[in-house]
Amino acid sequence: MTRVSGSSAVSVSYRCHTWAKRGPAAAGWPGIPALVLSSAVIMSCAAPPPASHQLDPVPEPLRGVQDHAQAEGPEEENDILQPGDVLRVNIWRQPEFSGDFAIGPDSVLVHPLYQDIRVGGLELTAARQRLADFLSTYLQDAHLVVQPLYPVTVAGEVGEPNLYHFTRGTTVAQAIAQAGGPTAEGRLDRVVLQRGDANVTGSLTAEFSQFGALPVGSGDQIFVQRRTTFNFFRDVMAPVTNLAVLALTIVRISNGK
């Protein structure tokens, strides 16, 4: 955004006041078009000047999420797994034991081999240990890597609205980008994030948007709102001006008779 100095704001205010006082009629404009044009200028002058550039704040309901994400380092693995999450299991040189496995409603992994392993409600480190103990009966010295994938719905004005499973650390902005980005009608300054009982609207257009840098969580819903097609000058001023010109033409024809 551009910062408007005090002297510039005063100068703009003075010019607007002068135009409103003198009006276009002083320059020879006819009466009705002059009234229409004066109204448009006065309305545009009444708009507040652009605000100075500032950091886009994080909505209050999600500040705890941001604080938690900043407090926990990237190596921390205290995520609580829950039904609906997907567990990505990679075992070195053992593709038949590897894959992405959903956690079912009963908190166990949906897979014939792992169907007796209950991981829902466990921290990631505990779930990894439970898998390692189970695999020890089949494999020796298995090199195991476990990664959670969170279900996140990205909808609204995006290229490919769908239910996605994102890795830990994926941000709101990255989730929208992976969903195909915003459409031509999408508004990145009106993005709704639904998380549990919190429903907030944030902007991704600010240069230093903290909202867009928030990590997604399990069950999040992201909705990009649609841009309105309403245009004041096209939908209001243009028809009014056309009517004014038509009325003036009729008056002149009548006076000519």
Helices and strands as residue ranges (DSSP letters): H 6-22, G 24-27, H 31-46, G 60-62, H 63-71, E 86-91, G 95-97, E 99-102, H 124-135, E 144-156, E 162-167, H 172-178, E 186-195, E 198-202, E 221-226, H 232-232, I 233-237, H 238-256
